Amino acid sequence: MTQEAKAEETRARGETFALGLNPYGLAYHLGLQGAGGPRANRKGAGLEGFVDIAIELGAKTLEIFDPWLRALSDDDLRALRDRLGELGMTPVVSSGLMMGPFESALRSARILDAKVIRYGLTTVLCGDRNALGEKWKTMVADVRTALAERGPRAADEGRLLAIENHQDFGSEELVRFCEEARGVRICFDTGNTFPVAEAPLDFARRIAPYVAHVHLKDYRVQFTDEGYRLVRCAIGDGAVPMSEVLDGLAKHHRRLTAVLEPGALEARHVRLLRPEWWNGYPPKSAEALAACLAAARVNRLAEEADFRTPWERGEDGAIGSYELGMIRRSAANMRAIGLTLN
């Protein structure tokens, strides 16, 4: 590819994606993790601290934790809406089936004039459906029922319910949910394809037309005797082929909101080499699994390397600076491929 073609791709990414932040990559700093618990008697920076970081980085999108918004009066929400407008930030409300009443998310989106509600569906992590046994089927049925009712309600207000691949559902399952319920689209977490044994590019190709919002996440993968660990890293330093994923989405969309979200403070261990891990999954071809494993080997972490974050090592005093440093490096990495925050 010529230098001119590369420059054009970079420019196109900047025009397609309105880049910003969500709070989950800063969970300790903001007080969503560790605050007031046995490890730390602290409140965290909260919503105001979150907005401050967004201003520092020049964010164009702000995905806001709905429990923060639920605590605000209507007048306070309107003031926040006006402030975000002045800052040039597009609001996205972050909610889910396990995050309180849907009416709260609708109220927040209505007053903020947010067109997208990011919506988590289950508590499953690491793709481990087997841990639920037969409850997995019940959970899927409950999700389907909820989306059939809540998707149309969002659509009737001119909004989209963007369901996230939160280490639980595969690409084909998410597309099926979208096709079954009006108003349902996808919040694509770019790192959460590995937990369900799918390669990022394969996953992105299947869901691209249905995507309404993007979580930019990356992992360094550490292979183990049972499968692999997904280890938090700055976005752009891991296994996800970010430029190619974003270019594939851009073929289907003129404009999308996207937010930086480094992974959790705990590594995710995907034990897909254990036969029981596959309980609850449809059959997968050898070619598809091979593509996933090949993708996971990019920038992989050595098997003997210490994968632990400061949280996992019990170094609470270092966590806040660790998170802030990683979000700033992630922003720099995304600027390098054309996604600008300012």
KELUM-355430 format. One line per 8 residues: their letters; for each residue x, y, z of C-alpha. Coordinates in Angstrom, 3 decimals. Example, Ala and Ser with C-alpha at 12.3 -4.5 7.8 and 13.67 -1.06 7.14 Angstrom:
<rs>
as	12.300:-4.500:7.800 ~ 13.670:-1.060:7.140
</rs>
This chain:
<rs>
mtqeakae	0.000:0.000:0.000 ~ 1.318:3.446:-0.914 ~ 1.887:6.201:1.627 ~ -0.969:8.145:0.033 ~ -3.360:5.226:0.473 ~ -2.323:4.783:4.109 ~ -2.872:8.472:4.752 ~ -6.339:8.254:3.208
etrarget	-7.256:5.289:5.432 ~ -6.082:7.193:8.495 ~ -8.100:10.262:7.507 ~ -11.217:8.155:6.896 ~ -11.017:6.598:10.359 ~ -10.928:10.033:11.932 ~ -14.037:11.059:10.025 ~ -15.983:7.899:10.894
falglnpy	-15.377:7.490:14.612 ~ -16.268:10.035:17.285 ~ -13.763:8.880:19.893 ~ -14.186:9.289:23.617 ~ -14.286:7.497:26.959 ~ -16.331:5.171:29.092 ~ -15.687:4.702:32.812 ~ -14.850:1.009:32.963
glayhlgl	-11.161:1.313:32.068 ~ -10.836:3.746:34.991 ~ -12.938:1.783:37.447 ~ -10.660:2.196:40.462 ~ -9.816:5.853:39.864 ~ -13.487:6.737:39.424 ~ -14.709:4.694:42.388 ~ -16.573:1.927:40.576
qgaggpra	-14.175:-0.665:41.993 ~ -12.561:-0.740:45.425 ~ -14.221:2.390:46.810 ~ -15.561:2.057:50.333 ~ -14.726:-1.651:50.455 ~ -12.356:-3.584:52.706 ~ -9.338:-2.667:50.577 ~ -9.842:1.069:50.309
nrkgagle	-11.920:3.630:52.179 ~ -12.301:6.046:49.294 ~ -15.018:7.482:47.118 ~ -13.174:7.823:43.828 ~ -13.330:10.677:41.370 ~ -16.918:9.934:40.263 ~ -18.789:11.624:37.438 ~ -17.032:14.977:37.813
gfvdiaie	-13.621:13.332:37.735 ~ -14.685:11.379:34.662 ~ -15.707:14.556:32.839 ~ -12.386:16.149:33.820 ~ -10.410:13.339:32.182 ~ -12.628:13.553:29.095 ~ -11.915:17.277:28.853 ~ -8.166:16.664:29.269
lgaktlei	-8.190:14.211:26.361 ~ -10.628:16.179:24.215 ~ -13.228:13.410:24.089 ~ -15.986:13.609:21.475 ~ -18.111:10.852:23.050 ~ -18.869:10.236:26.711 ~ -20.475:6.948:27.749 ~ -21.880:7.584:31.225
fdpwlral	-22.641:5.047:33.962 ~ -26.413:5.215:34.471 ~ -26.325:4.781:38.291 ~ -24.455:8.100:38.379 ~ -27.195:9.689:36.291 ~ -29.972:8.085:38.318 ~ -28.824:10.071:41.340 ~ -29.247:13.401:39.518
sdddlral	-32.388:15.512:39.364 ~ -33.969:16.339:36.032 ~ -32.544:19.848:36.285 ~ -29.058:18.477:36.958 ~ -29.355:16.157:33.978 ~ -30.378:19.043:31.747 ~ -27.404:21.041:33.000 ~ -25.122:18.084:32.197
rdrlgelg	-26.670:17.811:28.731 ~ -25.958:21.483:28.072 ~ -22.415:21.184:29.393 ~ -21.652:18.203:27.183 ~ -23.072:20.092:24.224 ~ -20.778:23.027:24.896 ~ -17.838:20.622:25.143 ~ -18.777:18.952:21.855
mtpvvssg	-19.315:15.540:23.505 ~ -21.982:13.086:22.346 ~ -23.586:11.308:25.333 ~ -24.184:7.562:25.475 ~ -26.012:6.069:28.472 ~ -24.423:2.900:29.888 ~ -26.860:0.422:31.411 ~ -27.804:-3.248:31.341
lmmgpfes	-30.122:-5.948:32.570 ~ -28.142:-6.144:35.821 ~ -27.748:-2.377:36.289 ~ -31.125:-1.321:37.603 ~ -34.479:-0.405:36.077 ~ -34.703:0.176:32.349 ~ -36.889:3.207:33.063 ~ -33.844:4.886:34.600
alrsaril	-31.784:4.397:31.443 ~ -34.643:5.700:29.299 ~ -35.051:8.756:31.526 ~ -31.325:9.496:31.386 ~ -31.205:9.085:27.610 ~ -34.334:11.191:27.147 ~ -33.098:14.165:29.144 ~ -29.504:13.975:27.876
dakviryg	-30.808:13.429:24.332 ~ -28.599:10.340:24.020 ~ -29.436:8.338:20.908 ~ -27.720:5.141:22.094 ~ -28.142:3.140:25.294 ~ -25.318:0.654:25.742 ~ -26.876:-2.448:27.273 ~ -25.120:-5.355:28.974
lttvlcgd	-27.026:-8.639:28.965 ~ -25.518:-11.148:31.414 ~ -22.968:-11.614:34.192 ~ -21.064:-14.332:32.290 ~ -17.310:-13.729:31.989 ~ -14.524:-15.590:30.188 ~ -17.109:-17.201:27.901 ~ -17.853:-19.652:30.703
rnalgekw	-21.419:-20.725:29.945 ~ -20.686:-24.106:31.469 ~ -20.526:-22.548:34.947 ~ -24.275:-21.851:34.699 ~ -25.277:-25.335:33.568 ~ -28.917:-25.441:32.469 ~ -29.415:-21.890:33.789 ~ -27.668:-20.642:30.650
ktmvadvr	-30.686:-21.578:28.508 ~ -33.013:-19.787:30.931 ~ -30.794:-16.720:30.874 ~ -30.838:-16.600:27.070 ~ -34.636:-16.861:27.085 ~ -34.847:-14.030:29.620 ~ -32.582:-11.866:27.463 ~ -34.723:-12.502:24.410
talaergp	-37.890:-11.581:26.315 ~ -36.341:-8.391:27.681 ~ -35.086:-7.248:24.283 ~ -38.469:-7.885:22.657 ~ -39.995:-5.447:25.142 ~ -37.216:-2.884:25.614 ~ -35.878:-2.559:22.077 ~ -39.178:-1.246:20.682
raadegrl	-39.575:1.104:23.648 ~ -36.190:2.635:22.870 ~ -37.012:2.807:19.170 ~ -40.321:4.562:19.848 ~ -38.292:7.358:21.440 ~ -35.828:7.511:18.546 ~ -33.075:5.607:20.369 ~ -31.152:2.379:19.913
laienhqd	-30.536:-0.318:22.479 ~ -26.939:-1.372:21.793 ~ -26.347:-4.820:23.302 ~ -22.749:-5.578:24.217 ~ -20.733:-8.731:23.594 ~ -19.728:-8.844:27.253 ~ -17.742:-12.109:27.103 ~ -21.025:-14.006:26.811
fgseelvr	-22.553:-14.036:23.311 ~ -21.006:-14.791:19.943 ~ -21.398:-12.801:16.752 ~ -24.148:-14.922:15.202 ~ -26.175:-14.853:18.436 ~ -25.957:-11.060:18.648 ~ -27.076:-10.679:15.033 ~ -30.031:-12.945:15.744
fceeargv	-31.087:-10.756:18.680 ~ -30.967:-7.715:16.393 ~ -33.073:-9.394:13.742 ~ -35.677:-10.499:16.277 ~ -36.345:-7.182:18.027 ~ -36.916:-3.693:16.662 ~ -34.591:-1.066:18.070 ~ -31.831:-3.525:19.020
ricfdtgn	-28.319:-3.018:17.679 ~ -24.821:-3.932:18.897 ~ -22.228:-2.304:21.103 ~ -19.120:-4.016:19.763 ~ -16.387:-4.620:22.334 ~ -13.352:-5.313:20.175 ~ -11.516:-7.321:22.847 ~ -14.432:-9.492:23.864
tfpvaeap	-14.323:-11.770:20.850 ~ -11.521:-13.883:22.367 ~ -13.610:-14.958:25.408 ~ -16.110:-16.656:23.086 ~ -13.391:-18.220:20.895 ~ -13.831:-15.934:17.871 ~ -11.165:-13.988:16.004 ~ -11.715:-10.206:16.111
ldfarria	-11.893:-9.779:12.334 ~ -14.310:-12.691:11.857 ~ -16.544:-11.341:14.619 ~ -16.434:-7.806:13.212 ~ -17.341:-8.918:9.681 ~ -20.494:-10.685:10.882 ~ -21.835:-7.907:13.074 ~ -20.638:-4.810:11.177
pyvahvhl	-24.000:-3.762:9.658 ~ -25.656:-3.943:13.103 ~ -23.115:-1.966:15.130 ~ -24.306:1.254:16.791 ~ -21.473:1.906:19.266 ~ -17.937:0.598:19.830 ~ -15.883:-0.245:22.921 ~ -12.229:-0.150:21.933
kdyrvqft	-10.563:-2.819:24.056 ~ -7.372:-4.766:23.571 ~ -5.678:-7.669:25.330 ~ -2.315:-9.305:25.467 ~ -2.913:-13.036:25.487 ~ -0.993:-15.456:27.690 ~ -1.420:-19.103:26.751 ~ -1.934:-21.626:29.566
degyrlvr	-2.438:-25.374:29.897 ~ -6.215:-24.773:30.027 ~ -6.543:-22.131:27.319 ~ -5.403:-18.517:27.606 ~ -5.510:-15.494:29.867 ~ -6.623:-12.131:28.573 ~ -4.410:-9.515:30.192 ~ -5.245:-5.819:30.268
caigdgav	-3.080:-3.541:28.123 ~ -3.204:-0.175:26.406 ~ -5.458:-0.226:23.344 ~ -3.246:-0.799:20.338 ~ -0.573:-2.762:22.234 ~ -2.314:-6.129:22.161 ~ -3.718:-8.776:19.855 ~ -6.680:-6.932:18.330
pmsevldg	-5.922:-5.728:14.752 ~ -7.498:-2.369:15.509 ~ -6.977:-0.621:12.163 ~ -8.443:-3.520:10.206 ~ -11.408:-3.888:12.564 ~ -12.225:-0.186:12.369 ~ -11.834:-0.086:8.586 ~ -14.285:-2.978:8.302
lakhhrrl	-16.852:-1.129:10.402 ~ -16.322:2.070:8.419 ~ -17.446:0.307:5.240 ~ -20.936:0.077:6.753 ~ -21.208:3.352:8.684 ~ -20.564:7.014:7.984 ~ -20.379:7.885:11.695 ~ -20.082:5.830:14.897
tavlepga	-19.385:6.662:18.508 ~ -16.431:4.790:19.989 ~ -14.893:4.839:23.460 ~ -11.619:3.743:25.007 ~ -12.025:0.882:27.475 ~ -8.905:-0.943:28.670 ~ -9.826:-4.318:30.150 ~ -10.665:-5.186:33.720
learhvrl	-8.159:-5.055:36.571 ~ -8.404:-8.854:36.790 ~ -7.123:-11.099:34.005 ~ -9.784:-13.220:32.295 ~ -8.919:-16.920:32.013 ~ -10.666:-18.542:29.056 ~ -10.393:-22.280:29.658 ~ -11.367:-23.428:26.180
lrpewwng	-8.974:-26.368:26.208 ~ -11.171:-28.049:28.802 ~ -13.940:-30.065:27.116 ~ -16.654:-28.921:29.532 ~ -16.001:-25.244:28.678 ~ -17.793:-25.800:25.364 ~ -21.095:-26.790:27.005 ~ -23.755:-24.380:25.800
yppksaea	-21.950:-23.485:22.564 ~ -22.965:-24.503:19.040 ~ -20.431:-26.506:17.015 ~ -17.438:-24.513:15.735 ~ -15.374:-25.314:12.668 ~ -11.682:-26.078:12.945 ~ -10.967:-23.148:10.621 ~ -12.813:-20.693:12.868
laaclaaa	-11.054:-21.872:16.016 ~ -7.688:-21.797:14.241 ~ -8.329:-18.173:13.224 ~ -9.046:-17.270:16.844 ~ -5.904:-18.969:18.149 ~ -3.747:-17.410:15.435 ~ -5.094:-13.943:16.211 ~ -4.469:-14.468:19.930
rvnrlaee	-0.780:-15.100:19.328 ~ -0.111:-11.559:18.102 ~ 1.898:-9.570:20.686 ~ 1.297:-12.425:23.116 ~ 2.592:-12.427:26.677 ~ 5.208:-15.052:27.541 ~ 3.869:-17.976:29.550 ~ 6.258:-17.249:32.426
adfrtpwe	5.502:-13.489:32.544 ~ 3.783:-11.915:35.548 ~ 0.358:-11.038:34.170 ~ -0.946:-9.322:37.306 ~ -2.085:-5.717:37.501 ~ -1.433:-3.579:40.614 ~ -4.955:-4.538:41.751 ~ -4.121:-8.237:41.549
rgedgaig	-0.812:-7.668:43.351 ~ -2.530:-5.731:46.144 ~ -0.672:-2.511:45.316 ~ -3.670:-0.258:45.749 ~ -1.625:2.932:45.880 ~ -0.411:2.337:42.316 ~ -3.737:1.509:40.669 ~ -4.981:5.025:39.924
syelgmir	-1.802:6.118:38.163 ~ -1.691:2.763:36.354 ~ -5.189:3.306:34.955 ~ -4.589:6.930:34.001 ~ -1.298:6.114:32.313 ~ -2.939:3.331:30.313 ~ -5.858:5.476:29.152 ~ -3.451:8.204:28.016
rsaanmra	-1.289:5.710:26.127 ~ -4.420:4.224:24.558 ~ -5.454:7.681:23.357 ~ -2.000:8.249:21.874 ~ -2.081:4.882:20.101 ~ -5.472:5.644:18.585 ~ -4.341:9.082:17.447 ~ -1.508:7.338:15.615
igltln	-4.027:5.426:13.472 ~ -6.260:8.431:12.843 ~ -8.757:8.414:15.710 ~ -8.484:11.808:17.313 ~ -9.924:12.999:20.600 ~ -9.261:16.684:19.929
</rs>
